[in-house]
Structures are given as structure tokens and as C-alpha cells.
Amino acid sequence: MDLEKLRFGTELVKRGFAKMQKGGVIMDVTNAEQARIAEEAGAVAVMALHKVPADIRASGGVARMADPKKIEEIIDAVTIPVMAKCRIGHVAEAKALEALGVDMVDESEVLTPADPFFHVDKRKFVIPFVCGARSLGEACRRIWEGAAMIRTKGEAGTGNVIEAVRHMRLMNFAIKKVCKMDEEEMHKLAEEYAKAYTKLVEEVGKEGLKIKENEPIYEEYTRDEIVKGILDVLEEVKELRRLPVVNFAAGGIATPADAALMMQLGADGVFVGSGIFKSENPPAYARAIVEAVNNWENAEVVAEVSKGLGEAMKGKEIDKLEERLQVRGI
Amino acid sequence: MKIAVISAQGDVEEHVEIVKKALQELGKEGKVFATMNKEDVAKADAIILPGGESTTISKLIHKNSVAEEIKKASFEGKPVMGTCAGAILLAKHGDEEVMKTKTKLLGLMDIWVKRNAFGRQKESFHAMLNIEGIGEYEAIFIRAPAIIKAKSNVKVLAKIDEYIVAAQQDNVLALSFRPELTEDTRIHRYFIKMIS
């Protein structure tokens, strides 16, 4: 086949990859052995990390992209897609992950952010991205930047589902509101959502530098273009009555019932981070969560698969956390 | 007519939506539903196995005997279509990736499939195909499998180089690509017309 005739990395190919993950469980793994356990249990993909979020939280310091050698070992160990995390705004880490052959990049708040102003312009990549969001505004910004999948941020590494529920509810409620908005209200909301891109301009403005209306403020985009782009996303939201990309739950899911709860709230699938490999019996938890996601409407199955799994990961109360990862990258 | 889309995992709703559209265009009365319930599958006149992860889908359909119902329907001559991961599951023979993951296949077609035949996600693509019975068609391949060998009773409908990407054996249709992701309903109309 003539390579010229093939089109790679289009919006459809990226969003299509995310759709392939629907109804599935994506599991955090730190080595080839764990990746095989996840695949064997029926995970639709694995997320390659150097430490699971609970350990990142415990050890402190700067959390970065995983060692490429580890990622390669994981890629070689399994046949399902392999995702990996880059720091927010770290284009070089993202490019390195793309070069390694990772199937999707998670531009993640679980790692220490690299850019205080912006996220990666994800349209400039061939591979798709997933990004965390706490609200419809964050989700719209990430989708406009080219994310092919959104996940709730939740609060990673806590085994506490409350923040994932909060973010899913906030998003669902906002989507309902948007469905009832007229054009003018939508435009106002888009302008509000676009304000997150003006931090850099405001800071240089404090030193007296003024930016003209038609000058780019993020990558090659002017403020008006950003507002227009976000408005387009909002219009899609209104038409579809949901996000225009796949929306997973993440950040604190520790049990099969947690996973079923998130599916009931409208998640298209779930990410389980520390919940599997910080539990007493990872293969059993992994299998049970896969089945709970597939049978979320069937309480009997959820009850059945939850039997005798052993201790779940030890959870943490949100109020007692030293650091909330979800506030990173708005 | 009733069309069941197996909702183990993957792009189930996309198939449901495009079948609705195809039915409407054909002016046919019909019901399409997503299901993992074996009684519902048994009642269907045709079955669709969507794209997703073949390892995951295989586990889930074998766990609750939906797999048996799909096989039964196919032996009764009801049309069955598998797209992407679904096409892998229709095959009798898998490559080393299928073997390594101990993925149980339904074995409804005399074909040999290769998983991730075109490479990883960065090698996923759109391409213009010439599909027999359909014509020029823009197909989307996402970590797609390919049919590397088929017995003579299998009708090859489209190829990319040496790889077979669309094939039919009597009432069973296997596609490497993902027709459910496009607006083009011709594949689904073709499938609906297979229902007698």
C-alpha cells in the first residue's frame, strides 16, 4: 500500500482508539509481571508507571515520566495497549513516549507539573492523549487542546472514591445546564473557560508589556481563536448531551463496587491506579473490577465478584492529605 | 428483525447508532439493542461483535455463555459480523499474540488472523479501500488485525497488500477496520441485507 495514501493521527483515529477502550478497565502497572497480571485479568490497557500513585504520594519529591526501559519491558510483555504518563505541559516527555511506541499519553496531574501556564498542544501529536478534569471547564479546555479521552482527576493514590464522584457529578450537572443554554450564554461560558489561558499574558502585563488583540497567547492561537475553539466543543457537548470524547473515571477507585458506582454515574470505563497492586490480592481485585465494570447494572454480579477478595488498599481521608494532586493543571 | 450488538466492551453504542441509521435508510423496520444477556442474543436475527480489546471481550463472552449463543446463531445461518477485535474472535486460527494471551476464539470462519498486524497506535490509519459489493470505502484501522490466510470457501472482499481486511464465509462477515466509527452506513446496510 502506498504510504502516501494512508492518513495517520487524525482526530477520528485518536478518538476511535479511546472508543475501543469503552466499558473497560485500564490498570496502573510498574513492571512486566504486573502488566501480565492485568492483561490476564481482562484489562483493556495498562498504564506504565515507575510507582503507583499511592507510592508517589508517600515518597514525595518530583515525580517524572517512567524509565523508558521499564516502559519498553511492559510494551514487550503484553499485547494490549500500553499508556504512559507525562508531566503536565512537558512536551519533551510526551514526544519521548510517542517515540517509544506508547499507544496513549496521559498528561497527568499525578506527576509533578512541568509548565506553570499551559498543557501540551496535543493536536501536534500522532498518538492520542488522555487528560484529567475536575469540571466541564477543564474537560473543554483539554478537548480543545486535542485530548481524545477525558478522565476525572479524582484524588489519585487515596483509595477514596469521593473526589472521582465529585468530579463526575460536577461535569454531569454542568453538561445538563449547557444543554439548556442559548447562543449568547454559551459564548459567555466559552469566554469564562478561556480565561485559564491568560495567566502568562497577565504576568508579563504586570511588568508593563501589553499584548494586542490579534497576538497569539498560547501556541499559535489568539484569545479569540481559543474562545471560538472552546465554543465549538461546548456546541458538540450540547448536541451530544455528553462530552464529545470518551470519559473515564479515575482517582480513588479501589473496589469492584467503586467501579460500578462510577459506571452508574455515566463513566465510559475506569482507570484503577493503586487499587489493584496495593490490595492484598491483585489478580483477584483485577478480575473482579473488570467484571464489575461489565456488569455494573447487575447488583448480584457486583456482590458475587466482591466476595472474599481480601483487604482492599488502605485508603486515605481527603481532609488529612498533605497535598491534593487534583489542583494541578486547570 | 432484531439485531444484537454484544456489549462486552468496546464501541457498542456506535454500532447501535449506525445500525439504526442504516435501517432507516433502507426503510426497514427493525430493533437493535446492546446486550450481554444470552436469552436476548438467542432471540436476535443477526449479531454484531464490536471492536475493542479481543482479550477482554473473549473473557467476558465466555464467562457468561454468550459465546455459545453466538456460535449457535451462526450455525443456524444467522448473519454475524465482527469488526476489529470482533473479527479476531470469529477466526478459527490466531497468531502468536492470540496464543500467548490464551484468547479463546469462536472459530466461525476458516481464517488465520494476526493481531495488531499494522503496528501500534501511532501506525493506526485511514485508507481508501475497494470492497467487493460495496465499492470505494474509507476505512479506519486502529491497532487493527488482519487476515493472513483464508481457506477457499472464504470470500475475500478487500485487501491491503497481502493482508485481507474484509472477508465473508457464508453468513459470517469479518472486517479488520471499524465501520461503526464513520458516517458511512454502506457496510451495515450490506450486513442488514444478509438477514433473510
Interface residues (C-beta under 8 A of the other chain):
Chain A: M1 K5 L6 R7 F8 G9 T10 L12 V13 G16 F17 K19 M20 Q21 K22 G23 G24 E39 E40 G42 A43 V44 A45 T79 I80 P81 E98 G101 D103 M104 V126 I127 P128 V290 E291 N294 N295
Chain B: S7 A8 Q9 G10 D11 V12 E13 E14 M36 G51 G52 E53 T55 T56 K59 L60 K63 C84 A85 E97 K100 T101 R115 N116 R120 Q121 K122 E123 S124 F125 H126 A127 M128 I140 I142 R143 I160 D161 R178 L181 T182
